[in-house]
Amino acid sequence: MSAPGEAGPRHDWTRAEVEALYALPFNDLLHRAHTVHRAHHDPNAVQVSTLLSIKTGGCPEDCAYCPQSARHRGTPVEPAPLMEVEAVVAAAERARAAGATRFCMGAAWRSPRARDLERVCEMVRRVKALGLETCVTLGMLTRAQAERLAEAGLDYYNHNIDTSPDFYPEIISTRRFEERLETLEHVRAAGIRVCCGGIIGMGESRAQRAEMLRVLASLPRHPESVPINQLVRVPGTPLADLPPPDPFELVRTIAVARILMPRSMVRLSAGRTEMSDELQALCFHAGANSIFYGERLLTTGNPDTGHDRALFRRLGLRPLGAGTHA
């Protein structure tokens, strides 16, 4: 939806430039973001995805926000093994009937084992046969694993960078920030589209949020999907007692992401159960045009589909049709 002759998106934003966007008066920032959004997307259409945890808990990583880490005691998550293919297909059929056009499957692994990857590939093939776009998040991938998923027909791979490189060691010690980027390189080389974003509200500064978005916008190709998550404070995790971020800071983050990555789908992701309808409406105006649909996001709550349908009606929004890409 870009204008004829328009230059492509920038990949050379400086940290100072991104911080300056964050510092704009709120109305000026929203006007700029919505203008960019309207130039590249239908402002009244939202892409709808459903997320299923296909293997829950027991993850060896120590991500401070995640209740699925085996290192965090006392979280409400009960470990469960990798689901059977038929059960996943049945869940995908329910998601399609509820209006989802993309089905995302998440497994709590550091990286997948060969036999598990083969079962996931069969899930991808079967879900695609239903006419749904497919996305998986399985942890770190080698180049060969990414190629195997591409052969199965995978549309998207989710692998968030979570936060800025300088704040990352405060949140995760079991892998390096650079390893995140290496997996993204393997996914791109295999021809799979990228879903990559981050989390706000983990104790990071605004400057660190700006740097997270700058890193995403500096990738050789912008992620086709950019999920912006608000920390879900789960009991038993190290971040459980943090205060929620300023709601306007979430809107600013959505708006800056839209300006930096104008053609990407910006997803209003985890934390929506704690957001008012009014806050979500501001996020949609600021450039969010994708949500997760359904009552759970892996192991945390999400607004039910009935509430989302009602909100869409109130705002005059409609779901994007299947097969629509950034």
Secondary structure, DSSP 4 states (H G I P E B T S, - for coil): -PPTTPPPPPS---HHHHHHHHTS-HHHHHHHHHHHHHHHS-TTEEEEEEEEEEEBS-BS---TT-TTBTTSTT-SPPPBPPPPHHHHHHHHHHHHHTT-SEEEEEE--SS--HHHHHHHHHHHHHHHTTT-EEEEE-S---HHHHHHHHHTT--EEE---BS-TTTHHHH--SS-HHHHHHHHHHHHHTT-EEE--EEE-SS--HHHHHHHHHHHHTSSS--SEEEEEEP---TTSTTTTPPPPPHHHHHHHHHHHHHHSTTSEEEE-TTGGGS-HHHHHHHHHHTEEEEE-SSEETTEE---HHHHHHHHHHHT-EEPPTT---
